[in-house]
Amino acid sequence: MANTEGRNQTSITEFVLLGFRDLPELLALLFLLFLVIYVVTLAGNILIVALLVADRHFHTPMYFFLGNLSCLETCYTSTLLPRVLASFLTGDNTISVSGCMTPFDFASFFAAAECYLLAVMSYDRYSAICKPLHYAALMNTRFCLSLAAGSWINGFLAGIIVIVLMLQLTFCGPNKIDHFCCESTEMLNLCCNGTNQIELVITILAAIFTLPPFVLTMMSYVCIIFTILRIPSTAGRQKAFSTCSSHLIVVAIFCGTLITVYLLPKTNTLRDLNKVFFICYAILTPMANPFIYSLINHEVKEALKKLSVSV
């Protein structure tokens, strides 16, 4: 009876994020590196949003979805990186249980929304390249708003479900998380109540919010590639392939690492690589997206030149 009562209470109030505990001499360098990444990510995404809002030439479906992606990336990165930077700078790796769960809940929201938004963007490109004559009718304003809203709503549902699941957890110790952020697989290892059902629900949830958009994205780009192969101009094919390959790399890194972390069996090797996967989907991808999707675009570069001249 005493054991049962003990399991119904949270006996620890904070976690210790071990992070790069084996590399204390590199903390200053890591802080500078992550700070630069964070500043570049924020500057790139905020610049894209401001430019797309200010310039009427970019009020099209493709750039509308790009603006949504930039908003997502800004929020996603700001949910995770400030706490990582603070721990690097101060050396304080302790975090309260609620302070640990809240960023993870928001990160789940933004990650799920981004998976579906990337799928929406791939469908937009499929419609533009494979069905150009019907593109204006297919991607009308109402449909674009519905697709974007659906992506955000899917993320919101994922966040709500994660919150409900996390509120059922109790932690008895140890309180050390071998990561530099709060992550579900690491937190579940510290639970004192049974986690089999919660692990199953998290796996199903991850499958629902990653696999369908990933498959849809891949199918869209397969159709796009076959259409590109029929382009008579070699230069046109090369330009289209370079754009598609960049997009595919981003999607593969973001969705692929999420699928690896949350759907594949939790082997020791994958646990050791968790921090590397986190850097890929939570840090590098948000930084790369503004450059891959927007800043290498000729129209965006011209608009930035005009803006810099006017300023």
N, C-alpha and C positions, 0 to 999 in steps of 0.2 A: 504494500500500500504506500509506504514511504517512497519507494522507487517511482511509483506512478505519479505521485504528487510532484516529485522532483522533476519529472519529465514534462510536466505541464507548466513549468515556470522557466523563464529565461534567466539562467544563472550567470551569464556574462553580458556586459553592457557595451563592450567595444571590441573591435577586431584590431589586429596588427597586420598591416600589409607589408609583407617581406620584400616585395619588389626585387630590385637588383641588389640584394643583400650581399651577394658574392663579389660585387664590383664597387665597393665604397669609394675607391679612388677615382671612379668615373662619374660620380654623381653630378659634379659641377658641369662636366662636358655634356652629360645627358640632359641636364636642365637647360643648357643653352640650345642644344639640338631640338628638344621638344618645344622650347619657347619659339624658336624660329619657325618650326612647323606650324605651331598654333597661330602665330601672327600671319604667316603666309596663307593659311587656310581661311582665316577670318577675312583678311584683306581681299583675297581672290573671290570668295563667295559673296561678300557684301558688295564689292565692286560690280559683279555680274548682276545682282539684283537691282542695284541702283541704275545701272545702264539700261537694263531691260525695261524698267519702269519709265525712265525718262525719255527714251527714244521710241517713237511710235513705229518705226520700221521693224522693231522687234516684237510687236504685238501680234505674234503668230503662234499657232499651237506648239511648234517645236521649242520656241524660246519661252513660252509660258511654262512648259514642263521643266525647262532648264532653270527657270527662276524658282520653281518649287523645290527642285533638287538642291539648289544653292541655299535656300532657307533651311532645308532639312540638315544639310551638312554643317551649317553654322550652329544650329541647335545641338546636333549630335556631338560635335567636337567640344562644344562648350559645356556639355553635360559631364564629360569624362576628363578632359585634359587639365583643367584648372586644379583639380585635386591632386593629379599626378605631379604637376609642376610644384605645388605647395610642398608635397612630401620630399621632392628632390631638393628644394631650396632650404627648408627648415630642418629636414631630417626627422620630422615627426610623422611616423607611419601609423599612428593610432587613429581610429575612426569609429564613431558610435554605430550601433547596429542599425538604427534608423537612417543615419547618414550614409551607411553602406547600401541599404536597400533602395533608397530614393533615387540616386543616380542610375542604378541598374534598371529600375522600372522605367525611367525616362529613356534610357538607352535602348531598351527593348521596344518602346514605342517608336522611336525614330528609325531603328534598324528595320523593323517590320514595314514601316511606311516606305522606306527607301527601296526595299526589295520590290514592292509592288510598283513604285514610281519608275524604277528602272525598266520594269516590264512594260509599263504604259509608254515610256519613251521609245522602246524598241518597236512597239506596235505603231506608234506615230511614224517612225522611219519606214516601217514595212508599208504602211498606207501610202506614204509619199513616193517611195521608190517602185513598189510593185503595182500600185493602183493609182497612178498620178492623175488620171482623168476623173476619178471619183474622190480624190483626196479632200477637196473643199467641202463636198457634201458629207463625207464620212466624219471628218474632224471639225465639225461645226462648234460654235462657242459653247453651246449647252452640253454637248458630249464631252468636250475637253474639261469643262468645269466638273462634270460628273466623275470623270476618270481621276482627276486630281483629288477631288473630295473623297472618292473611294479609297485612294491610297492612304490619305491621312486617317480616315475612319478605321481602316484595317489596322494601322499602327496603334490607334487609340484602343481598339479592342484587345490587341496584344498586350498593351501596357496594363489595362484593367485586369486581365487574366493573370498576368505576372504578379500584380499587387495582391490579388486574392490568394495566390499560391504562397507568396512570401510571408503573408500575415499568419499562415498556419505553421510556420517553422519556429522551432525553439532550439536554442543553442546552449550546450552544456560545456563547451570547451573541448579541445584546446581552442584558442581564439586567434590562431595565426593563419593567414591566408597567403599562400605562395603565389602572389600576384601583386601588381602595383595598382589594381583597381578591384572593385567588388564584382565578382563573376559567379554565376549561379552554380556551376559545377564545383567550384571551390567552396562556396558557402554550404552546399549540401553535404560536403564531407565533414562539416562541423556540427551537423544537426544531431540532437540527441533523440528525436523521435524518428519513426520509420519514414524513409524517404523513397521507397520503391514506387509508390503511387504517384508522388510528386515528380519524380524523375521521368516516369512514363508520360505524364501529362505535359511536361516540358518538352520531351522528345516529340510528342504528337504536335504540340504547338509550333515547335521549330519547323517541323515538316510542312505544316499548313502554310506558314508564313515565309518559307524559303523555296520549297520545291516547285509549287505551281508557277510563281513568277519567273523562277530560273528556267524552267522548261519552256514557258511561253516566250521568254527572251531568246533562248537558243533556237526555237522554231522560227521566230521572226527573222533572225539573222541568217538562218539557212535559206529561207525564201529570198531574202535580200541578196545573198551571195549568188544564188542561181540567176537572179535577175541581172546582177552586175556582170556576170559572165557573158551575157548576151549583148552587152554594150559594145558597139563596133570600135570605138576609140580606145586605143591602148592607154593613153593618158587619162581618159575618163575612168577606165577600170582601175588604174593604179590609185587615183585620188579617192575613189569610192572605197577600195579595199583598205587603204591606210586609215580612213575614218572609221570604218567598221571594225578593223582589227583593234584600234585603240579602245573603242567602246566595249568590245568583247573582253579585252584584257581586264578592264575595270570591273565588269560584271562578274567575270570568272574569279577575280581576286576577292571581291566583296562577298558574293553569294557562296563561292567555293569554300572560303575559310569559315563562314558561318555554318555551312553544312558539315564541314569537318569537325568543328568544335562541338556542335549540339546534336548531330545525328549519328556519327560514326561511333563504334564501341570505344569506351574510355580506356585505351591502353596507356601504359606508362610513357611510351614515346610521345603520344599525342598530348598527354598532360604536361610533359616537359616543353612541348612546343606551343602551349597555350598563349604564352606571352608574345611569341613571334606572330601567331595568328591575330592576336588582339591589335598589334601594331599595324598589321596589314589592313584589317577591315575597319578599325576605328580611328586610325591616325593617317596612314598613307593614302588611303582611298579618298577621304574628304579633301585632302590637300591636292590630289591629282585631278579630281573631277573638274574644277574650274578651267584647268589648262586643256584637258582632253576634250571636254564638251564645248567650251566657249572660247577661251583665250587664243586657241590656234585657229579659230574660225576667221576667215578673211573679213567678213562683214563686221564682226565684233572688233577686230583689230583696227579697222578703218574708223569705226565709231569712237574707239578709245583715242585714236590720234586726233580726231576732231575735238573731242572733249578736252584733251590736254592742251590743244592750241587755244581753245576758247578760254580755258582757265588761265 
